[in-house]
């Protein structure tokens, strides 16, 4: 069991639903607040944002990398959709004023430090940083719960990361994840949720979903997922690579 504030998360409690705003707000605080309001009305308990500092997390090579779900480089996508830190602080207050949990994913050491400074209660680390040892060690030093996505990592890689967290005596959750956008239902390997449970008995296990529809997250809960994270938007006709 892990605790975020007063919310207990584990196999004896109802699953925690995290609405991942990510970059779906296009950098707009007004739109992000609208999405938060809709998420709250529909029963979500947690909102997740992404904290980006471009010069800290990307090299010039990123300007040549085109993700499968867009025609622009990953650098350009983030540059066009990132939220200012001042607006993120306002969003955090807005979320917490509604009794919800605020999470934000850091992609650099500087990002992790500034999120800690504004008092986030839990850290969500994305799949791309699952094996980022310096970042994991830095965040573990904050002595706060960590939710770690595992997409693109094998068991040996995950074990190295878990070793860091357990050495620091951090309460943590592992999220099974298929890092494909959108992820095909046929390749989700939801049985891996149970594999994670058996391999990491000190962990709470959940699922971060990139598939279309709700079949996968519902199935993941049936497999024992205690946390469900899914991208969230107000309208499917908005622009942006993660809207689908």
C-alpha positions as CSV (number, residue, x, y, z in Angstrom):
1,X,0.0,0.0,0.0
2,X,1.2,3.5,-0.7
3,X,-0.4,6.8,0.5
4,X,-0.8,10.1,-1.3
5,X,-2.0,12.5,1.3
6,X,-4.9,10.7,2.9
7,X,-5.6,8.5,-0.2
8,X,-4.5,4.9,0.3
9,X,-3.7,2.9,-2.8
10,X,-3.4,-0.8,-2.9
11,X,-5.2,-4.1,-3.5
12,X,-7.7,-3.5,-0.7
13,X,-8.8,-0.2,-2.1
14,X,-10.6,1.0,-5.2
15,X,-8.3,1.9,-8.1
16,X,-6.9,5.4,-8.4
17,X,-7.9,7.0,-11.7
18,X,-5.3,9.5,-13.0
19,X,-6.4,11.7,-15.9
20,X,-3.3,12.6,-17.9
21,X,-3.6,16.1,-19.3
22,X,0.0,15.8,-20.6
23,X,0.2,18.3,-23.4
24,X,-3.5,18.0,-24.4
25,X,-4.1,21.5,-23.0
26,X,-1.8,23.0,-25.7
27,X,-0.1,25.1,-23.0
28,X,-3.4,26.9,-22.1
29,X,-4.2,27.2,-18.4
30,X,-7.8,28.1,-19.2
31,X,-8.3,24.9,-21.2
32,X,-6.4,22.8,-18.6
33,X,-8.8,24.1,-15.9
34,X,-11.8,23.1,-18.1
35,X,-10.4,19.6,-18.5
36,X,-9.8,19.4,-14.7
37,X,-13.4,20.4,-14.1
38,X,-14.7,17.7,-16.5
39,X,-12.4,15.1,-15.0
40,X,-13.7,15.9,-11.5
41,X,-17.4,15.7,-12.6
42,X,-16.7,12.3,-14.1
43,X,-15.2,10.8,-11.0
44,X,-11.4,11.2,-11.4
45,X,-9.4,11.7,-8.3
46,X,-6.1,12.7,-9.8
47,X,-4.8,15.0,-12.5
48,X,-1.4,14.7,-14.1
49,X,0.5,17.4,-16.0
50,X,4.0,17.3,-17.6
51,X,6.7,19.7,-16.6
52,X,9.0,20.4,-19.5
53,X,12.2,22.5,-19.6
54,X,13.3,22.0,-23.2
55,X,17.0,23.0,-22.9
56,X,17.4,20.6,-19.9
57,X,15.8,17.5,-21.4
58,X,16.5,17.6,-25.1
59,X,19.5,17.9,-27.4
60,X,19.4,19.2,-30.9
61,X,19.0,15.6,-32.1
62,X,15.4,15.8,-30.8
63,X,14.7,18.3,-33.6
64,X,15.1,15.4,-36.1
65,X,13.1,12.8,-34.2
66,X,9.5,12.4,-35.6
67,X,7.2,10.4,-33.3
68,X,4.8,7.9,-34.9
69,X,1.7,9.9,-33.9
70,X,2.7,13.3,-35.5
71,X,4.5,14.8,-38.5
72,X,6.5,17.2,-36.3
73,X,9.6,16.6,-34.3
74,X,9.3,15.7,-30.6
75,X,11.1,19.0,-29.9
76,X,8.6,21.0,-31.9
77,X,5.6,19.2,-30.3
78,X,6.7,19.9,-26.8
79,X,7.8,23.5,-27.6
80,X,4.3,24.3,-29.0
81,X,2.4,22.7,-26.2
82,X,4.3,23.2,-23.0
83,X,2.8,25.1,-20.1
84,X,4.7,27.9,-18.3
85,X,5.8,27.1,-14.8
86,X,3.8,30.0,-13.4
87,X,0.7,28.6,-15.0
88,X,1.5,25.1,-13.7
89,X,1.6,26.5,-10.1
90,X,-1.8,28.0,-10.7
91,X,-3.1,24.7,-12.1
92,X,-1.8,22.8,-9.1
93,X,-3.7,25.1,-6.7
94,X,-6.8,24.8,-8.9
95,X,-6.7,21.0,-8.8
96,X,-6.0,20.7,-5.1
97,X,-8.7,23.3,-4.2
98,X,-11.1,20.7,-5.7
99,X,-9.9,18.0,-3.4
100,X,-8.0,16.2,-6.2
101,X,-4.4,14.9,-6.3
102,X,-2.0,16.8,-8.5
103,X,0.8,15.0,-10.2
104,X,3.4,16.3,-12.7
105,X,6.1,14.3,-14.6
106,X,9.6,15.8,-14.6
107,X,11.9,15.1,-17.5
108,X,15.1,16.6,-16.0
109,X,16.8,17.1,-12.7
110,X,15.9,20.8,-12.8
111,X,12.3,20.0,-13.4
112,X,12.2,17.5,-10.5
113,X,13.7,20.1,-8.1
114,X,11.2,22.8,-9.0
115,X,8.3,20.4,-8.7
116,X,9.5,19.4,-5.2
117,X,9.8,23.1,-4.3
118,X,6.1,23.7,-5.0
119,X,5.2,20.8,-2.8
120,X,3.9,18.0,-5.0
121,X,2.9,15.1,-2.8
122,X,3.9,12.3,-5.2
123,X,6.2,12.0,-8.3
124,X,5.1,10.3,-11.5
125,X,8.0,9.2,-13.6
126,X,7.4,8.4,-17.3
127,X,8.6,5.3,-19.1
128,X,11.3,7.3,-20.9
129,X,12.9,8.1,-17.6
130,X,12.4,4.7,-15.9
131,X,16.1,3.9,-16.3
132,X,17.4,7.4,-15.8
133,X,19.4,6.6,-12.7
134,X,20.5,10.2,-11.7
135,X,16.9,11.4,-11.9
136,X,15.6,8.5,-9.9
137,X,18.2,9.0,-7.2
138,X,17.5,12.7,-7.0
139,X,13.7,12.2,-6.7
140,X,14.1,9.4,-4.2
141,X,16.0,11.8,-2.0
142,X,12.8,13.9,-1.6
143,X,11.3,10.9,0.3
144,X,8.0,11.1,-1.4
145,X,6.0,8.3,-3.1
146,X,6.9,7.5,-6.7
147,X,4.7,6.1,-9.5
148,X,7.0,4.7,-12.2
149,X,5.9,3.7,-15.7
150,X,7.8,0.8,-17.2
151,X,7.2,1.0,-21.0
152,X,10.2,0.0,-23.2
153,X,12.0,-1.5,-20.1
154,X,12.6,-5.2,-19.5
155,X,12.6,-6.9,-16.0
156,X,16.3,-6.4,-15.5
157,X,16.1,-2.7,-16.2
158,X,13.1,-2.3,-13.9
159,X,14.9,-4.2,-11.2
160,X,17.8,-1.7,-11.3
161,X,15.4,1.1,-10.8
162,X,13.5,-0.6,-8.0
163,X,16.7,-1.3,-6.2
164,X,17.3,2.5,-6.0
165,X,13.8,3.1,-4.6
166,X,14.0,0.2,-2.1
167,X,17.4,1.2,-0.9
168,X,16.0,4.7,-0.2
169,X,13.0,3.1,1.5
170,X,10.6,4.9,-0.9
171,X,7.0,3.7,-1.2
172,X,6.4,3.1,-4.9
173,X,4.0,1.9,-7.6
174,X,5.0,0.4,-11.0
175,X,2.8,0.9,-14.0
176,X,2.7,-1.5,-16.9
177,X,2.8,0.5,-20.1
178,X,3.0,-0.1,-23.8
179,X,4.8,2.8,-25.3
180,X,3.0,2.9,-28.7
181,X,0.8,5.8,-29.7
182,X,-1.9,4.6,-30.1
183,X,-1.2,1.2,-28.7
184,X,-2.9,-1.8,-30.4
185,X,-5.2,-3.9,-28.2
186,X,-3.6,-7.1,-29.5
187,X,-0.1,-6.2,-28.2
188,X,-0.9,-4.8,-24.7
189,X,0.3,-7.9,-22.8
190,X,-1.9,-7.1,-19.7
191,X,-0.7,-10.4,-18.1
192,X,2.5,-8.5,-17.4
193,X,0.6,-6.7,-14.6
194,X,0.6,-10.0,-12.7
195,X,4.2,-10.6,-13.6
196,X,5.1,-7.2,-12.0
197,X,3.1,-8.2,-8.9
198,X,5.0,-11.4,-8.5
199,X,8.5,-10.0,-9.2
200,X,8.1,-6.9,-7.0
201,X,6.0,-7.8,-4.0
202,X,6.8,-4.5,-2.2
203,X,5.2,-2.5,-5.1
204,X,1.7,-1.5,-5.9
205,X,1.1,-2.3,-9.6
206,X,-1.0,-0.3,-12.0
207,X,-1.4,0.4,-15.7
208,X,-0.7,3.4,-17.9
209,X,-2.8,3.2,-21.1
210,X,-2.2,4.5,-24.6
211,X,-4.9,2.5,-26.4
212,X,-8.1,3.8,-27.8
213,X,-11.3,3.3,-25.7
214,X,-11.8,1.9,-22.2
215,X,-11.6,-1.9,-22.8
216,X,-7.9,-2.0,-21.8
217,X,-8.0,-0.1,-18.5
218,X,-11.1,-2.0,-17.4
219,X,-9.3,-5.3,-18.3
220,X,-6.2,-4.1,-16.4
221,X,-8.3,-3.6,-13.3
222,X,-9.5,-7.1,-13.6
223,X,-5.9,-8.2,-13.7
224,X,-5.3,-6.4,-10.4
225,X,-4.2,-2.9,-11.5
226,X,-4.6,-0.5,-8.5
227,X,-3.8,2.6,-10.6
228,X,-5.1,3.5,-14.0
229,X,-3.6,6.4,-16.0
230,X,-5.1,7.5,-19.2
231,X,-4.8,10.6,-21.5
232,X,-7.8,12.9,-21.0
233,X,-9.3,15.6,-23.2
234,X,-12.6,17.5,-23.5
235,X,-13.0,17.1,-27.3
236,X,-11.6,14.5,-29.7
237,X,-11.5,17.0,-32.5
238,X,-8.8,19.1,-30.9
239,X,-5.3,19.3,-32.5
240,X,-2.4,17.5,-30.8
241,X,-0.7,14.1,-31.1
242,X,-2.1,12.6,-27.9
243,X,-5.8,13.7,-28.3
244,X,-6.7,10.4,-30.0
